[in-house]
Each structure stands twice: as structure tokens, then as C-alpha cells.
Amino acid sequence: MSKDILEFLNYLETSRVPAGNTLVKSADFEVKRMRYSPEERRDYMSWQEVLYNVRMRERDLLAESFKQCGVSDELLKRAFALAAEKSAVEEEGDPNVPGSSGLGTLNLQ
């Protein structure tokens, strides 16, 4: 692997920008531009709202399917609570799990 790629991967992990690496400097510039731009923040928040609505719709459809199969409301509540706890650990990363990235996936919150 080239030095530039290794430095870029290190940047992704640590956010440190090595001197003389234009690839990493460009990436860092874009990250900062997007992080502090009011327009980009608005778009990000809009995307989060879309994802939330998709999750809620998926949860409702799943609950309805389970109810049609005879699963009780109490069991569904417990299952969704467990899924929410699992999701929170995945999104934040579990310090007790080596390699836990904190990158979440769509879940049943």
C-alpha cells in the first residue's frame, strides 16, 4: 500500500493531518467545510429525519406482521426495547468489544 493511502487511513482513524500529504489535507478541508457549513448541516439533519421516518415505518410494518402471526404486544415491546439497546451499543461502539466501530445500521428504534 502506498504511503498516501496509509496516511489517509490513519487520518480516518485519528483525524491527524500529516504534513505534505495533499490527499489528506483535501479530505480534511472538505470534512471541516461540511461540518461547519450551515447549509450542509441542514442537509445532514434533513437526511437524519428521513432515516428516522424510514425506521419508524419499518418498525410499524414489522409489528403489524408479527401481530398477524399472533405475537403479543408485550413480547413486541420487549423485542423492540432489546433492539433499541443493541442499536445504541452499535452506534456508539462498545468499549468491551474489540474493533467496535460505532458505525450503526438501520435498526428498530
Short mmCIF file of the C-alpha atoms (twelve columns), coordinates in Angstrom:
data_MODEL
# 
_entry.id   MODEL 
# 
loop_
_atom_site.group_PDB 
_atom_site.id 
_atom_site.type_symbol 
_atom_site.label_atom_id 
_atom_site.label_alt_id 
_atom_site.label_comp_id 
_atom_site.label_asym_id 
_atom_site.label_seq_id 
_atom_site.Cartn_x 
_atom_site.Cartn_y 
_atom_site.Cartn_z 
_atom_site.pdbx_PDB_model_num 
ATOM 1   C CA . MET A 1   0.000   0.000   0.000  1 
ATOM 2   C CA . SER A 2   1.257   3.466   -0.790 1 
ATOM 3   C CA . LYS A 3   2.311   5.906   1.883  1 
ATOM 4   C CA . ASP A 4   -0.504  8.299   0.888  1 
ATOM 5   C CA . ILE A 5   -3.161  5.628   1.352  1 
ATOM 6   C CA . LEU A 6   -1.728  4.558   4.714  1 
ATOM 7   C CA . GLU A 7   -1.700  8.175   5.886  1 
ATOM 8   C CA . PHE A 8   -5.282  8.613   4.670  1 
ATOM 9   C CA . LEU A 9   -6.413  5.521   6.571  1 
ATOM 10  C CA . ASN A 10  -4.602  6.819   9.650  1 
ATOM 11  C CA . TYR A 11  -6.394  10.159  9.200  1 
ATOM 12  C CA . LEU A 12  -9.762  8.373   9.143  1 
ATOM 13  C CA . GLU A 13  -8.904  6.719   12.436 1 
ATOM 14  C CA . THR A 14  -7.213  9.624   14.235 1 
ATOM 15  C CA . SER A 15  -8.179  12.857  12.377 1 
ATOM 16  C CA . ARG A 16  -4.495  13.816  12.324 1 
ATOM 17  C CA . VAL A 17  -3.314  15.504  9.126  1 
ATOM 18  C CA . PRO A 18  0.280   14.573  8.176  1 
ATOM 19  C CA . ALA A 19  2.448   17.326  6.723  1 
ATOM 20  C CA . GLY A 20  2.897   17.184  2.972  1 
ATOM 21  C CA . ASN A 21  0.022   14.823  2.148  1 
ATOM 22  C CA . THR A 22  -2.299  16.710  -0.215 1 
ATOM 23  C CA . LEU A 23  -4.847  13.884  -0.313 1 
ATOM 24  C CA . VAL A 24  -5.359  14.006  3.450  1 
ATOM 25  C CA . LYS A 25  -5.284  17.820  3.528  1 
ATOM 26  C CA . SER A 26  -8.002  17.953  0.860  1 
ATOM 27  C CA . ALA A 27  -10.143 15.427  2.714  1 
ATOM 28  C CA . ASP A 28  -9.701  17.303  5.999  1 
ATOM 29  C CA . PHE A 29  -10.644 20.593  4.316  1 
ATOM 30  C CA . GLU A 30  -13.878 19.058  2.963  1 
ATOM 31  C CA . VAL A 31  -14.756 17.498  6.304  1 
ATOM 32  C CA . LYS A 32  -14.336 20.857  8.059  1 
ATOM 33  C CA . ARG A 33  -16.221 22.712  5.328  1 
ATOM 34  C CA . MET A 34  -19.161 20.332  5.599  1 
ATOM 35  C CA . ARG A 35  -19.095 20.211  9.390  1 
ATOM 36  C CA . TYR A 36  -19.268 23.985  9.822  1 
ATOM 37  C CA . SER A 37  -21.405 24.968  6.826  1 
ATOM 38  C CA . PRO A 38  -24.960 25.852  7.899  1 
ATOM 39  C CA . GLU A 39  -26.269 24.589  4.555  1 
ATOM 40  C CA . GLU A 40  -24.519 21.224  4.882  1 
ATOM 41  C CA . ARG A 41  -25.690 20.861  8.499  1 
ATOM 42  C CA . ARG A 42  -29.278 21.484  7.402  1 
ATOM 43  C CA . ASP A 43  -28.969 18.816  4.686  1 
ATOM 44  C CA . TYR A 44  -27.460 16.381  7.184  1 
ATOM 45  C CA . MET A 45  -30.260 16.974  9.667  1 
ATOM 46  C CA . SER A 46  -32.845 16.528  6.896  1 
ATOM 47  C CA . TRP A 47  -31.243 13.205  5.985  1 
ATOM 48  C CA . GLN A 48  -31.354 12.119  9.628  1 
ATOM 49  C CA . GLU A 49  -35.066 12.919  9.701  1 
ATOM 50  C CA . VAL A 50  -35.645 10.813  6.573  1 
ATOM 51  C CA . LEU A 51  -33.754 7.885   8.141  1 
ATOM 52  C CA . TYR A 52  -35.749 8.219   11.350 1 
ATOM 53  C CA . ASN A 53  -39.036 8.156   9.436  1 
ATOM 54  C CA . VAL A 54  -37.925 5.083   7.476  1 
ATOM 55  C CA . ARG A 55  -37.024 3.325   10.735 1 
ATOM 56  C CA . MET A 56  -40.381 4.140   12.273 1 
ATOM 57  C CA . ARG A 57  -42.243 2.896   9.181  1 
ATOM 58  C CA . GLU A 58  -40.192 -0.327  9.139  1 
ATOM 59  C CA . ARG A 59  -40.911 -0.845  12.838 1 
ATOM 60  C CA . ASP A 60  -44.637 -0.349  12.338 1 
ATOM 61  C CA . LEU A 61  -44.746 -2.769  9.396  1 
ATOM 62  C CA . LEU A 62  -42.773 -5.355  11.314 1 
ATOM 63  C CA . ALA A 63  -45.009 -5.009  14.365 1 
ATOM 64  C CA . GLU A 64  -48.123 -5.421  12.232 1 
ATOM 65  C CA . SER A 65  -46.680 -8.568  10.605 1 
ATOM 66  C CA . PHE A 66  -45.853 -10.068 13.997 1 
ATOM 67  C CA . LYS A 67  -49.306 -9.232  15.376 1 
ATOM 68  C CA . GLN A 68  -50.903 -11.030 12.429 1 
ATOM 69  C CA . CYS A 69  -48.845 -14.098 13.391 1 
ATOM 70  C CA . GLY A 70  -50.177 -13.941 16.960 1 
ATOM 71  C CA . VAL A 71  -47.217 -12.321 18.746 1 
ATOM 72  C CA . SER A 72  -48.396 -10.449 21.843 1 
ATOM 73  C CA . ASP A 73  -47.996 -6.692  22.320 1 
ATOM 74  C CA . GLU A 74  -45.910 -7.322  25.440 1 
ATOM 75  C CA . LEU A 75  -43.444 -9.518  23.546 1 
ATOM 76  C CA . LEU A 76  -43.210 -6.942  20.752 1 
ATOM 77  C CA . LYS A 77  -42.490 -4.166  23.269 1 
ATOM 78  C CA . ARG A 78  -39.701 -6.226  24.832 1 
ATOM 79  C CA . ALA A 79  -38.262 -7.144  21.427 1 
ATOM 80  C CA . PHE A 80  -38.212 -3.504  20.289 1 
ATOM 81  C CA . ALA A 81  -36.646 -2.398  23.580 1 
ATOM 82  C CA . LEU A 82  -33.908 -5.006  23.179 1 
ATOM 83  C CA . ALA A 83  -33.332 -3.943  19.562 1 
ATOM 84  C CA . ALA A 84  -33.049 -0.305  20.669 1 
ATOM 85  C CA . GLU A 85  -30.454 -1.210  23.317 1 
ATOM 86  C CA . LYS A 86  -28.458 -3.242  20.786 1 
ATOM 87  C CA . SER A 87  -28.649 -0.398  18.296 1 
ATOM 88  C CA . ALA A 88  -27.384 2.139   20.842 1 
ATOM 89  C CA . VAL A 89  -24.346 -0.041  21.539 1 
ATOM 90  C CA . GLU A 90  -23.653 -0.451  17.800 1 
ATOM 91  C CA . GLU A 91  -23.952 3.271   17.101 1 
ATOM 92  C CA . GLU A 92  -21.742 4.367   19.981 1 
ATOM 93  C CA . GLY A 93  -19.356 1.445   19.892 1 
ATOM 94  C CA . ASP A 94  -18.956 -0.927  22.791 1 
ATOM 95  C CA . PRO A 95  -15.666 -0.366  24.640 1 
ATOM 96  C CA . ASN A 96  -15.784 -4.022  25.702 1 
ATOM 97  C CA . VAL A 97  -15.891 -5.291  22.114 1 
ATOM 98  C CA . PRO A 98  -12.565 -5.122  20.242 1 
ATOM 99  C CA . GLY A 99  -12.957 -3.485  16.850 1 
ATOM 100 C CA . SER A 100 -16.322 -1.965  17.680 1 
ATOM 101 C CA . SER A 101 -16.501 0.893   15.215 1 
ATOM 102 C CA . GLY A 102 -19.549 2.718   16.418 1 
ATOM 103 C CA . LEU A 103 -20.968 2.634   12.878 1 
ATOM 104 C CA . GLY A 104 -24.648 1.891   13.176 1 
ATOM 105 C CA . THR A 105 -27.014 0.242   10.738 1 
ATOM 106 C CA . LEU A 106 -30.727 0.634   10.217 1 
ATOM 107 C CA . ASN A 107 -32.444 -0.691  13.278 1 
ATOM 108 C CA . LEU A 108 -35.764 -0.890  15.040 1 
ATOM 109 C CA . GLN A 109 -35.622 2.212   17.199 1 
# 
